[in-house]
Amino acid sequence: MTRRRLRERLLTGIWYDNPGLVQLLGLCPLLAVTTTFVNGLGLGAATLLVLTLSNGLVSASRRWIRNEIRIPIYVLIIASLVTCVELIFKAWFPSLDRSLGIFIPLIVTNCAIVARAEVFASRNSVSASIVDGIDMGAGFALLLMAIGAFRELVGNASILSGFDMLTGNDAFTGLSFADHGLLLAILPPGAFFSLALAVAAKNAFDRKRRRARNTGATRSLRRSG
């Protein structure tokens, strides 16, 4: 895969076809977990790992999967990987595992992972499927972290709180800028507002860029004419 093609794939997963921001898939964990940046990072990393590996395994075994049972096989592959990831979290990041709770096992039901297995991995090579998993997983993880950081800043007036759950070292537990923030941001309605703001900002940016591109094309035609 050329560098230009790889860049296009990355932009597709992160911006143009982001599973959470554009396709609006996997919203349950996205809205429930993103009360802090660290929670978003933890679940995003777990989802990225499962999505990348499941894409590779589905692509590698697609020739031997009968069409009638393909979805159960995909779910079985994803569930096996999620179990492995959950055990890793329990062994190395127990505090973060307790903070994320049921949402690590619920990765099995994430529509974005099953959708990529069905739409892309089952029809493409292993290498292309792994790249697709990295692209889409990175886009979903970045969205989780961005919304988590925004809600934490507005709701708690802090950032990186609970960082010790990643390092196991209490020397740094985050930065606090005030005693309290806007409580609504870390409550369930705040999750919907934050996602709505992210979608609106992306759409506004895309419209502005299309308008600038159309204006530039019109000027070029006038000059050539």
N, C-alpha and C positions, 0 to 999 in steps of 0.2 A: 504494500500500500504506500503510495507516494506521500510526501509531506503535506502537499496541498489537500489531498483526499483525506488524510488524517485530521487536518485542521477543520475541514468541512464537517467531518463526523463529530468532532468534539463540539463544534458550535451547534450542531443539530441537537445533540443530547443536552447541552447546557442551556441553550437559548431557544432555538427555533421549535424544537419538539420536546421540551422538557416534560417528563412524565407528570410532575405535580403542577407545574405552572401553566402548561398548555393543554395536555391531555386530561388533567385533573384526575389522575389515578393515584391510589394509595393515600387518600386524604385522611382516613381515620388515624393512622399513626402520625401523619404530618401535623394534624391539628392537635392531637392529644399530647404529644411528647415535647413539642417545641416551646416549653416554658423557659428553657435556658439554652445557651449556645452549646454547652457540654452535652446535654441530652440529645440535641440535634446532631452533634458530631458523632456520638456513639451509635445512634440508630442509623444515621447516614452511612457510616463505615460498615456496619453490619449488612445493610441493604446492598451496598455496592459490592461487597464480597460475594454475597449470595447470588446476586444478579449476574455477575461476571462468570462465576463458576457454573451456574445452572445453564447459562447460554452455551458455554463450551461443552458441557456434558450432553445437553439436548442435541446440539449440532453433531457431536461425535457419534451419537447412537441413533440418529434419525432414520438411518436405513433399516434398522431392525425394529422400529416401533410401528406397529400396525395403526392405521388411521383411526380405527374404531375406539382404541384405548389410549390415544395419545395424551389427552388431558390428564387422566389419572396418573399416567407415567410421569408427566411433567411435574405434577403435584408431589409425587413420591420423591423425585429427584430433589425438588426444592425443599421438601420437608427434611430429607436426610442432611442437606447442607445447613439448614437452619438449626437442626439439632447440634451439629458440630460447632457452629458459631456460638450457640447458647452455652455450650460447655466451655468454650474458650473464654467467654465473658465471665462465667461463674468462677473459673479458675484464676484468671488474671485481673479481671475488673469486677470484683464482687459488689462493691458499692454502686457502681454504675449499672450493673445488672439488676440490683434491687430498685434503683431509681427508674429504670426503663420498664421493669415489671413484665407484664404479659405481652408487651408490644414487640419483644424480640421473637417469641414463638409465633406471634401473629404475622410475621413477615411471610409465612407460608401462604397466607391469604391475600397478600399484596397483589392487586390486579396488574400493576406495572410489570412485575416479574413474570407472571403467567402470560401476559400479553406479548412480551418480548420473545418468550420461548415459542409461542404460537406464530407470531407474525414474522419474526426474523430468524431466530436460531434454527427452526425446523426447516428452513429453506436456503440456508447459506453455509459457507465453510466454517470450520472451527475457528480459524484466526479472525475472520470477519465477525463472527458471533461474539468472540471474546472482546474485540474492540467495541462492538455495539454495547455489550454489557458494561464496559468501563465508561463509555460515553453517557449512557442513560443513568447508570448508577451515580456517576459524578454529578450529573445535573440534579438528580433527586437529593443527593447528600448536600450539595451547595445550597439548595433551596431550604432544606431543613435547618442548616446552620444559620442562614441569613434570617429566617423567620425567628429562630430561637434567640439570636443575638438582638434582634429588634424588640421582641417581647420582653426579654430580660432587661434591656436598657430602659424601656419605657415603664415596665411594671415594677422592677426592683431597683432601678437606678444603679445597676451593677453590670459587670461583664466578666465572663469566665468563672462565675461562682460554681463551686463544686469541681474545680480543676483537679483537686486532690484525688478525685475518683479515678482519674486517668493515670496519675503518677504514683499514687499511694503515699505521697509525701505531703504532710500538713504545712510545709514551709510556705506554700503559696496556694491560697484558696479562692482567689479572684480579686477583682477590683470593685470597690464600692464608691459611688459618687455622691450619694445622699442617703438619708435614713430610710426613705421609702419613695416609691414611685406611684404611677397610676395603676391601681390594683386591677382594673378592668383588663389590662393588657395580658395578664397571666391567667385570667379566667377563660372559660370556654368561648364566650363571645369575642374576646380579644384575638383568639386564634382565627376566627372567621374574618374579622376586620383586617388582620395582618395579611392573610392570604389575598383578600380582595384588593388591598392596597398594592400588593406585589403584582397581581395580574393587571390592575389598572396602570401601574407604572410601566410595565412591559409593553402593553398595548399602546400607550401614549408615545413611548420611545420609538416603537416600530412605525407608528403613523408619521411621526416627525421625520424619521429617516427616509421613509418612502416619499414624503413630500419633497424633501431636499433632493432625492435622487431624480424625481420627475422634473423638478425645476431645473436641475443641472442638465438633464437630457434635452429639455425644451430650449435652453440657451444654446446648447451645442448645435441643435438643428437650425436655429436662427442664424448662427454664425456661418454654418456651412452653406446656408441658402443665400 
